[in-house]
Amino acid sequence: MPVHAFIFPGQGSQAPGMGRDLAEAFAAAREVFQEVDDTLGQKLSKLMFEGPPEELTLTENAQPALMAHSIAVLRVLEAEGGFKLADRAVVVAGHSLGEYSALAAAGSFSLADAARLLKLRGQSMQKAVPAGEGAMAALLGCELPLAIEICAAAAEAPEGGQEVIDPANDNGGGQVVVSGAKAAVLRACEISKTRGVKRAMMLPVSAPFHCRLMAPAAAAMEEALGRTPPKSPLVPLVANVSAAKVTDPAEITRLLIEQVTGTVRWRECVMAMTALGVDSFLELGSGKVLTGIAKRLSPDAAAASAATPADIEAILKTL
């Protein structure tokens, strides 16, 4: 029997139309979208189904929207397959905001609490750095140790002093994302050309996520998680910043706070899941980014994504 990990996508996978066919086909999906709409007091589902893309891409909307789509897919899978997540998954994991989706899937957070936390997380991350002052860039053909060296060099401002730049995501397959002050990120792109990096590409993001500039957002999440602490998950979480499995609610809380400013160690998370015996990765929700990464990092494992009714029908045959 396959050993499954259920994995959940992060920001950037959102797109107008997400979840619409699911809502049209399944009552279980409609119930998820309605509960999130009611919880947030906004028609987030309409924004998901119809756009406009620039409004959906706003961090405070994209984060709860991606979680809602992921949980809708899960609820439909459970309803149509006649099982619960804990019957099929040995671990869960999610990329950045997807960690909240994973925890909601595993019963650590209610759907409503996850929606509220992600709305606040998105708002806090956007407010942490004034627009235009931060940036992120993807370094392609670059492994984490080299990215750390490049960040150290790029932090040196020409006029003296240091500017913040940190590795934000280690996605594996030679892709590391760096994040920080815009001038430092631009310097990192220039330095990369002299360090053998294949390509450095500025990313169209509204804030420099997963770097030390996000400290105000981390403080906001510490306060919010103090009011809404997670429960023990039904299956272990492989956490972004530790790349290790965790079940203790206090430890999960600490890691979620640290994650706001810390590196998403996704490459190591995939390898940790493989070491735990996982040989099947199922990505639930928008896009196929994590499916592609899993196939590159663990080529002997199966990897599939589910976002639509047709996807769900195909995946149920493997479950």
Contacts in CASP RR format, 6 or more apart in sequence:
PFRMAT RR
TARGET T0000
AUTHOR 0000-0000-0000
METHOD contacts of the structure
MODEL  1
MPVHAFIFPGQGSQAPGMGRDLAEAFAAAREVFQEVDDTLGQKLSKLMFE
GPPEELTLTENAQPALMAHSIAVLRVLEAEGGFKLADRAVVVAGHSLGEY
SALAAAGSFSLADAARLLKLRGQSMQKAVPAGEGAMAALLGCELPLAIEI
CAAAAEAPEGGQEVIDPANDNGGGQVVVSGAKAAVLRACEISKTRGVKRA
MMLPVSAPFHCRLMAPAAAAMEEALGRTPPKSPLVPLVANVSAAKVTDPA
EITRLLIEQVTGTVRWRECVMAMTALGVDSFLELGSGKVLTGIAKRLSPD
AAAASAATPADIEAILKTL
2 279 0 8 1.000
2 280 0 8 1.000
2 302 0 8 1.000
2 318 0 8 1.000
3 90 0 8 1.000
3 277 0 8 1.000
3 278 0 8 1.000
3 279 0 8 1.000
3 280 0 8 1.000
4 88 0 8 1.000
4 89 0 8 1.000
4 90 0 8 1.000
4 278 0 8 1.000
4 280 0 8 1.000
4 281 0 8 1.000
4 282 0 8 1.000
4 319 0 8 1.000
5 89 0 8 1.000
5 90 0 8 1.000
5 91 0 8 1.000
5 92 0 8 1.000
5 93 0 8 1.000
5 238 0 8 1.000
5 273 0 8 1.000
5 278 0 8 1.000
5 280 0 8 1.000
5 281 0 8 1.000
5 282 0 8 1.000
6 74 0 8 1.000
6 85 0 8 1.000
6 88 0 8 1.000
6 89 0 8 1.000
6 91 0 8 1.000
6 92 0 8 1.000
6 102 0 8 1.000
6 105 0 8 1.000
6 282 0 8 1.000
6 284 0 8 1.000
7 92 0 8 1.000
7 93 0 8 1.000
7 94 0 8 1.000
7 95 0 8 1.000
7 102 0 8 1.000
7 281 0 8 1.000
7 282 0 8 1.000
7 283 0 8 1.000
7 284 0 8 1.000
7 290 0 8 1.000
7 294 0 8 1.000
8 67 0 8 1.000
8 70 0 8 1.000
8 92 0 8 1.000
8 93 0 8 1.000
8 94 0 8 1.000
8 95 0 8 1.000
8 98 0 8 1.000
8 99 0 8 1.000
8 101 0 8 1.000
8 102 0 8 1.000
8 105 0 8 1.000
8 283 0 8 1.000
8 284 0 8 1.000
8 285 0 8 1.000
8 290 0 8 1.000
9 66 0 8 1.000
9 70 0 8 1.000
9 94 0 8 1.000
9 95 0 8 1.000
9 98 0 8 1.000
9 101 0 8 1.000
9 283 0 8 1.000
9 285 0 8 1.000
9 286 0 8 1.000
9 287 0 8 1.000
9 289 0 8 1.000
9 290 0 8 1.000
10 66 0 8 1.000
10 94 0 8 1.000
10 95 0 8 1.000
10 96 0 8 1.000
10 97 0 8 1.000
10 98 0 8 1.000
10 289 0 8 1.000
11 59 0 8 1.000
11 62 0 8 1.000
11 63 0 8 1.000
11 66 0 8 1.000
11 96 0 8 1.000
11 97 0 8 1.000
11 209 0 8 1.000
12 57 0 8 1.000
12 62 0 8 1.000
12 289 0 8 1.000
13 66 0 8 1.000
13 285 0 8 1.000
13 286 0 8 1.000
13 287 0 8 1.000
13 289 0 8 1.000
14 48 0 8 1.000
14 56 0 8 1.000
14 57 0 8 1.000
14 62 0 8 1.000
14 65 0 8 1.000
14 66 0 8 1.000
14 286 0 8 1.000
15 53 0 8 1.000
15 56 0 8 1.000
15 286 0 8 1.000
15 287 0 8 1.000
16 48 0 8 1.000
16 49 0 8 1.000
16 50 0 8 1.000
16 51 0 8 1.000
16 52 0 8 1.000
16 53 0 8 1.000
16 56 0 8 1.000
17 48 0 8 1.000
17 49 0 8 1.000
17 50 0 8 1.000
17 51 0 8 1.000
18 48 0 8 1.000
18 49 0 8 1.000
18 65 0 8 1.000
18 66 0 8 1.000
18 69 0 8 1.000
18 285 0 8 1.000
18 286 0 8 1.000
18 307 0 8 1.000
19 29 0 8 1.000
19 33 0 8 1.000
19 48 0 8 1.000
19 49 0 8 1.000
19 69 0 8 1.000
19 72 0 8 1.000
19 286 0 8 1.000
19 307 0 8 1.000
19 308 0 8 1.000
20 48 0 8 1.000
20 49 0 8 1.000
21 308 0 8 1.000
21 309 0 8 1.000
22 29 0 8 1.000
22 69 0 8 1.000
22 72 0 8 1.000
22 73 0 8 1.000
22 76 0 8 1.000
22 307 0 8 1.000
22 308 0 8 1.000
22 309 0 8 1.000
22 312 0 8 1.000
23 29 0 8 1.000
23 30 0 8 1.000
23 33 0 8 1.000
23 45 0 8 1.000
23 49 0 8 1.000
23 72 0 8 1.000
25 309 0 8 1.000
26 72 0 8 1.000
26 76 0 8 1.000
26 79 0 8 1.000
26 80 0 8 1.000
26 309 0 8 1.000
28 72 0 8 1.000
28 75 0 8 1.000
28 76 0 8 1.000
28 78 0 8 1.000
28 79 0 8 1.000
29 72 0 8 1.000
29 73 0 8 1.000
29 75 0 8 1.000
29 76 0 8 1.000
31 75 0 8 1.000
32 68 0 8 1.000
32 71 0 8 1.000
32 72 0 8 1.000
32 75 0 8 1.000
32 111 0 8 1.000
33 44 0 8 1.000
33 45 0 8 1.000
33 48 0 8 1.000
33 68 0 8 1.000
33 72 0 8 1.000
34 45 0 8 1.000
35 111 0 8 1.000
35 112 0 8 1.000
35 115 0 8 1.000
36 44 0 8 1.000
36 45 0 8 1.000
36 64 0 8 1.000
36 67 0 8 1.000
36 68 0 8 1.000
36 111 0 8 1.000
36 112 0 8 1.000
36 115 0 8 1.000
37 43 0 8 1.000
37 44 0 8 1.000
37 45 0 8 1.000
39 111 0 8 1.000
39 112 0 8 1.000
39 115 0 8 1.000
39 116 0 8 1.000
40 64 0 8 1.000
40 115 0 8 1.000
40 116 0 8 1.000
40 119 0 8 1.000
44 61 0 8 1.000
44 64 0 8 1.000
44 65 0 8 1.000
44 68 0 8 1.000
45 68 0 8 1.000
47 55 0 8 1.000
47 56 0 8 1.000
47 61 0 8 1.000
47 65 0 8 1.000
48 56 0 8 1.000
48 65 0 8 1.000
48 68 0 8 1.000
48 69 0 8 1.000
55 61 0 8 1.000
56 62 0 8 1.000
56 65 0 8 1.000
57 206 0 8 1.000
58 126 0 8 1.000
58 206 0 8 1.000
59 122 0 8 1.000
59 123 0 8 1.000
59 125 0 8 1.000
59 126 0 8 1.000
59 206 0 8 1.000
59 207 0 8 1.000
60 119 0 8 1.000
60 122 0 8 1.000
60 123 0 8 1.000
60 126 0 8 1.000
62 97 0 8 1.000
63 97 0 8 1.000
63 100 0 8 1.000
63 118 0 8 1.000
63 119 0 8 1.000
63 121 0 8 1.000
63 122 0 8 1.000
64 114 0 8 1.000
64 115 0 8 1.000
64 118 0 8 1.000
64 119 0 8 1.000
66 97 0 8 1.000
66 98 0 8 1.000
66 101 0 8 1.000
66 285 0 8 1.000
66 286 0 8 1.000
67 97 0 8 1.000
67 98 0 8 1.000
67 100 0 8 1.000
67 101 0 8 1.000
67 104 0 8 1.000
67 114 0 8 1.000
67 115 0 8 1.000
67 118 0 8 1.000
68 111 0 8 1.000
68 115 0 8 1.000
69 285 0 8 1.000
69 286 0 8 1.000
69 307 0 8 1.000
70 98 0 8 1.000
70 101 0 8 1.000
70 105 0 8 1.000
70 284 0 8 1.000
70 285 0 8 1.000
70 286 0 8 1.000
71 101 0 8 1.000
71 104 0 8 1.000
71 105 0 8 1.000
71 111 0 8 1.000
71 114 0 8 1.000
73 284 0 8 1.000
73 285 0 8 1.000
73 306 0 8 1.000
73 307 0 8 1.000
73 311 0 8 1.000
73 312 0 8 1.000
74 85 0 8 1.000
74 105 0 8 1.000
74 284 0 8 1.000
76 309 0 8 1.000
76 312 0 8 1.000
77 284 0 8 1.000
77 306 0 8 1.000
77 312 0 8 1.000
77 315 0 8 1.000
77 316 0 8 1.000
77 319 0 8 1.000
78 84 0 8 1.000
78 85 0 8 1.000
80 312 0 8 1.000
80 316 0 8 1.000
81 316 0 8 1.000
81 319 0 8 1.000
83 319 0 8 1.000
84 234 0 8 1.000
85 92 0 8 1.000
85 105 0 8 1.000
85 106 0 8 1.000
85 234 0 8 1.000
85 235 0 8 1.000
86 106 0 8 1.000
86 234 0 8 1.000
86 235 0 8 1.000
88 319 0 8 1.000
89 106 0 8 1.000
89 235 0 8 1.000
89 282 0 8 1.000
90 235 0 8 1.000
90 236 0 8 1.000
90 276 0 8 1.000
90 277 0 8 1.000
90 278 0 8 1.000
91 235 0 8 1.000
91 236 0 8 1.000
91 237 0 8 1.000
91 238 0 8 1.000
91 245 0 8 1.000
91 273 0 8 1.000
91 276 0 8 1.000
91 278 0 8 1.000
92 102 0 8 1.000
92 103 0 8 1.000
92 105 0 8 1.000
92 106 0 8 1.000
92 233 0 8 1.000
92 235 0 8 1.000
92 236 0 8 1.000
92 237 0 8 1.000
92 238 0 8 1.000
93 99 0 8 1.000
93 102 0 8 1.000
93 237 0 8 1.000
93 238 0 8 1.000
93 239 0 8 1.000
93 240 0 8 1.000
93 269 0 8 1.000
93 273 0 8 1.000
94 101 0 8 1.000
94 102 0 8 1.000
94 240 0 8 1.000
94 269 0 8 1.000
94 290 0 8 1.000
95 169 0 8 1.000
95 240 0 8 1.000
95 264 0 8 1.000
95 266 0 8 1.000
95 289 0 8 1.000
95 290 0 8 1.000
96 169 0 8 1.000
96 209 0 8 1.000
96 210 0 8 1.000
96 240 0 8 1.000
96 259 0 8 1.000
96 264 0 8 1.000
97 118 0 8 1.000
97 121 0 8 1.000
99 237 0 8 1.000
99 239 0 8 1.000
99 240 0 8 1.000
99 256 0 8 1.000
99 259 0 8 1.000
100 109 0 8 1.000
100 114 0 8 1.000
100 117 0 8 1.000
100 118 0 8 1.000
100 121 0 8 1.000
100 256 0 8 1.000
101 114 0 8 1.000
101 284 0 8 1.000
102 237 0 8 1.000
103 109 0 8 1.000
103 114 0 8 1.000
103 230 0 8 1.000
103 233 0 8 1.000
103 237 0 8 1.000
103 252 0 8 1.000
104 110 0 8 1.000
104 111 0 8 1.000
104 113 0 8 1.000
104 114 0 8 1.000
105 284 0 8 1.000
106 233 0 8 1.000
106 234 0 8 1.000
106 235 0 8 1.000
106 237 0 8 1.000
107 231 0 8 1.000
107 233 0 8 1.000
107 234 0 8 1.000
108 230 0 8 1.000
108 231 0 8 1.000
108 232 0 8 1.000
108 233 0 8 1.000
108 237 0 8 1.000
108 249 0 8 1.000
108 252 0 8 1.000
109 117 0 8 1.000
109 228 0 8 1.000
109 230 0 8 1.000
109 231 0 8 1.000
113 228 0 8 1.000
116 228 0 8 1.000
117 221 0 8 1.000
117 224 0 8 1.000
117 225 0 8 1.000
117 228 0 8 1.000
120 220 0 8 1.000
120 221 0 8 1.000
120 224 0 8 1.000
121 217 0 8 1.000
121 220 0 8 1.000
121 221 0 8 1.000
121 224 0 8 1.000
121 260 0 8 1.000
122 217 0 8 1.000
124 216 0 8 1.000
124 217 0 8 1.000
124 220 0 8 1.000
124 221 0 8 1.000
125 207 0 8 1.000
125 209 0 8 1.000
125 214 0 8 1.000
125 217 0 8 1.000
125 260 0 8 1.000
126 206 0 8 1.000
126 207 0 8 1.000
127 216 0 8 1.000
127 217 0 8 1.000
128 207 0 8 1.000
128 213 0 8 1.000
128 214 0 8 1.000
128 215 0 8 1.000
128 216 0 8 1.000
128 217 0 8 1.000
129 207 0 8 1.000
129 208 0 8 1.000
129 213 0 8 1.000
129 214 0 8 1.000
131 206 0 8 1.000
131 207 0 8 1.000
132 182 0 8 1.000
133 181 0 8 1.000
133 182 0 8 1.000
134 179 0 8 1.000
134 180 0 8 1.000
134 181 0 8 1.000
134 182 0 8 1.000
134 185 0 8 1.000
134 207 0 8 1.000
134 208 0 8 1.000
134 213 0 8 1.000
135 179 0 8 1.000
135 180 0 8 1.000
135 181 0 8 1.000
135 182 0 8 1.000
135 185 0 8 1.000
135 186 0 8 1.000
135 202 0 8 1.000
135 203 0 8 1.000
135 205 0 8 1.000
135 208 0 8 1.000
136 168 0 8 1.000
136 177 0 8 1.000
136 178 0 8 1.000
136 179 0 8 1.000
136 180 0 8 1.000
136 185 0 8 1.000
136 202 0 8 1.000
136 203 0 8 1.000
136 205 0 8 1.000
136 208 0 8 1.000
136 209 0 8 1.000
137 177 0 8 1.000
137 178 0 8 1.000
137 185 0 8 1.000
137 188 0 8 1.000
137 189 0 8 1.000
137 200 0 8 1.000
137 201 0 8 1.000
137 202 0 8 1.000
137 203 0 8 1.000
138 175 0 8 1.000
138 176 0 8 1.000
138 177 0 8 1.000
138 200 0 8 1.000
138 201 0 8 1.000
138 203 0 8 1.000
139 146 0 8 1.000
139 147 0 8 1.000
139 150 0 8 1.000
139 175 0 8 1.000
139 176 0 8 1.000
139 177 0 8 1.000
139 178 0 8 1.000
139 188 0 8 1.000
139 192 0 8 1.000
139 197 0 8 1.000
139 199 0 8 1.000
139 200 0 8 1.000
140 174 0 8 1.000
140 175 0 8 1.000
140 197 0 8 1.000
140 198 0 8 1.000
140 199 0 8 1.000
140 200 0 8 1.000
140 201 0 8 1.000
141 173 0 8 1.000
141 174 0 8 1.000
141 175 0 8 1.000
141 196 0 8 1.000
141 197 0 8 1.000
141 198 0 8 1.000
141 199 0 8 1.000
142 150 0 8 1.000
142 174 0 8 1.000
142 175 0 8 1.000
142 176 0 8 1.000
142 192 0 8 1.000
142 195 0 8 1.000
142 197 0 8 1.000
142 198 0 8 1.000
143 172 0 8 1.000
143 174 0 8 1.000
143 176 0 8 1.000
144 167 0 8 1.000
144 170 0 8 1.000
144 176 0 8 1.000
144 267 0 8 1.000
146 176 0 8 1.000
146 195 0 8 1.000
146 197 0 8 1.000
147 167 0 8 1.000
147 170 0 8 1.000
147 176 0 8 1.000
147 178 0 8 1.000
148 167 0 8 1.000
149 195 0 8 1.000
150 178 0 8 1.000
150 188 0 8 1.000
150 191 0 8 1.000
150 192 0 8 1.000
150 195 0 8 1.000
150 197 0 8 1.000
151 165 0 8 1.000
151 166 0 8 1.000
151 167 0 8 1.000
151 178 0 8 1.000
151 188 0 8 1.000
153 187 0 8 1.000
153 188 0 8 1.000
153 191 0 8 1.000
154 163 0 8 1.000
154 165 0 8 1.000
154 178 0 8 1.000
154 184 0 8 1.000
154 185 0 8 1.000
154 187 0 8 1.000
154 188 0 8 1.000
154 191 0 8 1.000
155 162 0 8 1.000
155 163 0 8 1.000
155 164 0 8 1.000
155 165 0 8 1.000
155 184 0 8 1.000
156 162 0 8 1.000
157 163 0 8 1.000
157 183 0 8 1.000
157 184 0 8 1.000
163 180 0 8 1.000
163 181 0 8 1.000
163 183 0 8 1.000
163 184 0 8 1.000
164 180 0 8 1.000
164 181 0 8 1.000
164 184 0 8 1.000
164 211 0 8 1.000
164 212 0 8 1.000
164 213 0 8 1.000
165 178 0 8 1.000
165 179 0 8 1.000
165 180 0 8 1.000
165 181 0 8 1.000
165 184 0 8 1.000
165 185 0 8 1.000
165 187 0 8 1.000
165 188 0 8 1.000
165 211 0 8 1.000
166 178 0 8 1.000
166 179 0 8 1.000
166 180 0 8 1.000
166 210 0 8 1.000
166 211 0 8 1.000
166 212 0 8 1.000
166 261 0 8 1.000
166 262 0 8 1.000
166 263 0 8 1.000
167 176 0 8 1.000
167 177 0 8 1.000
167 178 0 8 1.000
167 179 0 8 1.000
167 263 0 8 1.000
168 177 0 8 1.000
168 178 0 8 1.000
168 179 0 8 1.000
168 208 0 8 1.000
168 209 0 8 1.000
168 210 0 8 1.000
168 211 0 8 1.000
168 262 0 8 1.000
168 263 0 8 1.000
168 264 0 8 1.000
169 175 0 8 1.000
169 176 0 8 1.000
169 177 0 8 1.000
169 210 0 8 1.000
169 263 0 8 1.000
169 264 0 8 1.000
169 266 0 8 1.000
170 176 0 8 1.000
170 263 0 8 1.000
170 264 0 8 1.000
170 265 0 8 1.000
170 266 0 8 1.000
170 267 0 8 1.000
170 268 0 8 1.000
171 177 0 8 1.000
171 264 0 8 1.000
171 266 0 8 1.000
171 267 0 8 1.000
171 293 0 8 1.000
172 266 0 8 1.000
172 267 0 8 1.000
172 270 0 8 1.000
172 293 0 8 1.000
172 296 0 8 1.000
172 297 0 8 1.000
173 267 0 8 1.000
173 293 0 8 1.000
173 296 0 8 1.000
173 297 0 8 1.000
177 203 0 8 1.000
177 210 0 8 1.000
178 185 0 8 1.000
178 188 0 8 1.000
179 185 0 8 1.000
179 208 0 8 1.000
179 209 0 8 1.000
179 210 0 8 1.000
179 211 0 8 1.000
179 213 0 8 1.000
180 208 0 8 1.000
180 211 0 8 1.000
180 212 0 8 1.000
180 213 0 8 1.000
181 208 0 8 1.000
181 213 0 8 1.000
182 208 0 8 1.000
185 202 0 8 1.000
185 208 0 8 1.000
186 202 0 8 1.000
188 200 0 8 1.000
189 200 0 8 1.000
189 201 0 8 1.000
189 202 0 8 1.000
190 200 0 8 1.000
192 200 0 8 1.000
193 200 0 8 1.000
207 214 0 8 1.000
208 214 0 8 1.000
210 259 0 8 1.000
210 260 0 8 1.000
210 261 0 8 1.000
210 262 0 8 1.000
210 263 0 8 1.000
210 264 0 8 1.000
211 261 0 8 1.000
211 262 0 8 1.000
212 261 0 8 1.000
214 260 0 8 1.000
214 261 0 8 1.000
215 261 0 8 1.000
217 260 0 8 1.000
217 261 0 8 1.000
218 257 0 8 1.000
218 258 0 8 1.000
218 260 0 8 1.000
218 261 0 8 1.000
221 256 0 8 1.000
221 257 0 8 1.000
221 260 0 8 1.000
222 257 0 8 1.000
225 253 0 8 1.000
225 256 0 8 1.000
225 257 0 8 1.000
226 253 0 8 1.000
229 249 0 8 1.000
229 250 0 8 1.000
229 253 0 8 1.000
230 249 0 8 1.000
230 252 0 8 1.000
230 253 0 8 1.000
230 256 0 8 1.000
231 249 0 8 1.000
232 247 0 8 1.000
232 248 0 8 1.000
232 249 0 8 1.000
233 247 0 8 1.000
233 252 0 8 1.000
236 245 0 8 1.000
236 246 0 8 1.000
236 247 0 8 1.000
237 245 0 8 1.000
237 246 0 8 1.000
237 247 0 8 1.000
237 252 0 8 1.000
238 244 0 8 1.000
238 245 0 8 1.000
238 246 0 8 1.000
238 269 0 8 1.000
238 272 0 8 1.000
238 273 0 8 1.000
238 276 0 8 1.000
239 245 0 8 1.000
239 246 0 8 1.000
239 252 0 8 1.000
239 255 0 8 1.000
239 259 0 8 1.000
239 269 0 8 1.000
240 255 0 8 1.000
240 259 0 8 1.000
240 262 0 8 1.000
240 263 0 8 1.000
240 264 0 8 1.000
240 265 0 8 1.000
240 266 0 8 1.000
240 269 0 8 1.000
241 255 0 8 1.000
241 258 0 8 1.000
241 259 0 8 1.000
241 262 0 8 1.000
241 263 0 8 1.000
241 264 0 8 1.000
241 265 0 8 1.000
242 255 0 8 1.000
242 265 0 8 1.000
243 265 0 8 1.000
243 268 0 8 1.000
243 269 0 8 1.000
243 271 0 8 1.000
243 272 0 8 1.000
244 272 0 8 1.000
245 272 0 8 1.000
245 276 0 8 1.000
246 252 0 8 1.000
246 255 0 8 1.000
266 290 0 8 1.000
266 293 0 8 1.000
267 293 0 8 1.000
267 297 0 8 1.000
270 281 0 8 1.000
270 293 0 8 1.000
270 294 0 8 1.000
270 297 0 8 1.000
270 298 0 8 1.000
271 297 0 8 1.000
271 298 0 8 1.000
273 281 0 8 1.000
274 297 0 8 1.000
274 298 0 8 1.000
274 301 0 8 1.000
278 298 0 8 1.000
278 301 0 8 1.000
279 300 0 8 1.000
279 301 0 8 1.000
279 302 0 8 1.000
280 301 0 8 1.000
280 302 0 8 1.000
280 303 0 8 1.000
280 304 0 8 1.000
280 318 0 8 1.000
281 290 0 8 1.000
281 291 0 8 1.000
281 294 0 8 1.000
281 298 0 8 1.000
281 301 0 8 1.000
281 302 0 8 1.000
281 303 0 8 1.000
281 304 0 8 1.000
282 303 0 8 1.000
282 304 0 8 1.000
282 305 0 8 1.000
282 306 0 8 1.000
282 315 0 8 1.000
283 289 0 8 1.000
283 290 0 8 1.000
283 291 0 8 1.000
283 294 0 8 1.000
283 303 0 8 1.000
283 304 0 8 1.000
283 305 0 8 1.000
283 306 0 8 1.000
284 305 0 8 1.000
284 306 0 8 1.000
284 307 0 8 1.000
285 305 0 8 1.000
285 306 0 8 1.000
285 307 0 8 1.000
286 307 0 8 1.000
287 305 0 8 1.000
287 307 0 8 1.000
288 305 0 8 1.000
290 305 0 8 1.000
291 303 0 8 1.000
291 304 0 8 1.000
291 305 0 8 1.000
292 303 0 8 1.000
294 301 0 8 1.000
294 303 0 8 1.000
295 301 0 8 1.000
295 303 0 8 1.000
302 318 0 8 1.000
304 311 0 8 1.000
304 314 0 8 1.000
304 315 0 8 1.000
304 318 0 8 1.000
305 311 0 8 1.000
306 312 0 8 1.000
306 314 0 8 1.000
306 315 0 8 1.000
END
